[in-house]
Amino acid sequence: MEDIRCGHCGRKLAAVRGFIELQIKCPRCRTLNHLKAESLLKPPSSAQSHQEASCTPNRSSPG
């Protein structure tokens, strides 16, 4: 879980496991904290392995 703290006074506002968008008004300083997720969830591991399998090595580069 991730702690959500006020951007102005640093007070802990919540503990969350995941969110897309969140607005919390700090009870101490009355600042409206608006947070958005940094990235979307990662694709399933089966999709990643399929993408990796479809890549062909570059024969012109060493390695």
C-alpha beads as a LAMMPS data file, in Angstrom:
LAMMPS data file: protein, C-alpha beads

63 atoms
62 bonds

1 atom types
1 bond types

-500.0 500.0 xlo xhi
-500.0 500.0 ylo yhi
-500.0 500.0 zlo zhi

Masses

1 110.0

Atoms # bond

1 1 1 0.000 0.000 0.000
2 1 1 1.114 3.522 -0.750
3 1 1 0.728 6.472 1.625
4 1 1 -0.915 9.577 0.176
5 1 1 0.333 12.768 1.830
6 1 1 -0.742 16.385 1.491
7 1 1 1.418 18.248 -1.015
8 1 1 1.314 21.379 1.162
9 1 1 1.713 20.306 4.804
10 1 1 2.753 16.637 4.462
11 1 1 -0.056 15.186 6.590
12 1 1 -0.919 11.562 5.786
13 1 1 -4.319 11.571 4.098
14 1 1 -4.794 7.948 3.044
15 1 1 -3.209 4.605 2.299
16 1 1 -4.169 3.193 -1.094
17 1 1 -3.414 0.084 -3.084
18 1 1 -4.238 1.476 -6.511
19 1 1 -6.066 4.374 -8.090
20 1 1 -6.558 6.092 -11.422
21 1 1 -7.554 9.521 -10.138
22 1 1 -7.984 10.763 -6.581
23 1 1 -8.979 14.059 -4.929
24 1 1 -8.564 14.533 -1.182
25 1 1 -9.021 17.760 0.784
26 1 1 -6.565 18.008 3.672
27 1 1 -8.379 18.552 6.991
28 1 1 -5.371 20.389 8.429
29 1 1 -4.558 23.021 5.789
30 1 1 -7.620 22.695 3.483
31 1 1 -5.492 22.089 0.368
32 1 1 -7.230 20.099 -2.368
33 1 1 -4.829 17.346 -3.413
34 1 1 -5.485 15.965 -6.914
35 1 1 -3.508 12.857 -7.863
36 1 1 -3.489 10.815 -11.058
37 1 1 -1.908 7.422 -11.678
38 1 1 1.538 7.631 -13.275
39 1 1 0.918 4.728 -15.628
40 1 1 -1.733 2.192 -16.487
41 1 1 -1.523 -1.384 -15.312
42 1 1 1.048 -3.522 -17.089
43 1 1 -0.268 -5.971 -19.693
44 1 1 -0.613 -9.635 -18.622
45 1 1 2.554 -11.735 -18.709
46 1 1 1.151 -13.838 -21.577
47 1 1 0.941 -10.701 -23.754
48 1 1 4.534 -9.739 -22.898
49 1 1 5.915 -13.168 -23.749
50 1 1 4.047 -13.105 -27.076
51 1 1 5.589 -9.722 -27.957
52 1 1 9.064 -10.901 -27.000
53 1 1 8.710 -14.054 -29.084
54 1 1 7.734 -12.069 -32.196
55 1 1 10.908 -9.936 -32.108
56 1 1 13.643 -10.982 -34.522
57 1 1 17.320 -10.364 -33.721
58 1 1 19.161 -7.681 -35.680
59 1 1 21.849 -9.578 -37.581
60 1 1 23.794 -6.446 -38.499
61 1 1 24.645 -5.632 -34.862
62 1 1 27.128 -7.667 -32.808
63 1 1 25.807 -9.780 -29.950

Bonds

1 1 1 2
2 1 2 3
3 1 3 4
4 1 4 5
5 1 5 6
6 1 6 7
7 1 7 8
8 1 8 9
9 1 9 10
10 1 10 11
11 1 11 12
12 1 12 13
13 1 13 14
14 1 14 15
15 1 15 16
16 1 16 17
17 1 17 18
18 1 18 19
19 1 19 20
20 1 20 21
21 1 21 22
22 1 22 23
23 1 23 24
24 1 24 25
25 1 25 26
26 1 26 27
27 1 27 28
28 1 28 29
29 1 29 30
30 1 30 31
31 1 31 32
32 1 32 33
33 1 33 34
34 1 34 35
35 1 35 36
36 1 36 37
37 1 37 38
38 1 38 39
39 1 39 40
40 1 40 41
41 1 41 42
42 1 42 43
43 1 43 44
44 1 44 45
45 1 45 46
46 1 46 47
47 1 47 48
48 1 48 49
49 1 49 50
50 1 50 51
51 1 51 52
52 1 52 53
53 1 53 54
54 1 54 55
55 1 55 56
56 1 56 57
57 1 57 58
58 1 58 59
59 1 59 60
60 1 60 61
61 1 61 62
62 1 62 63
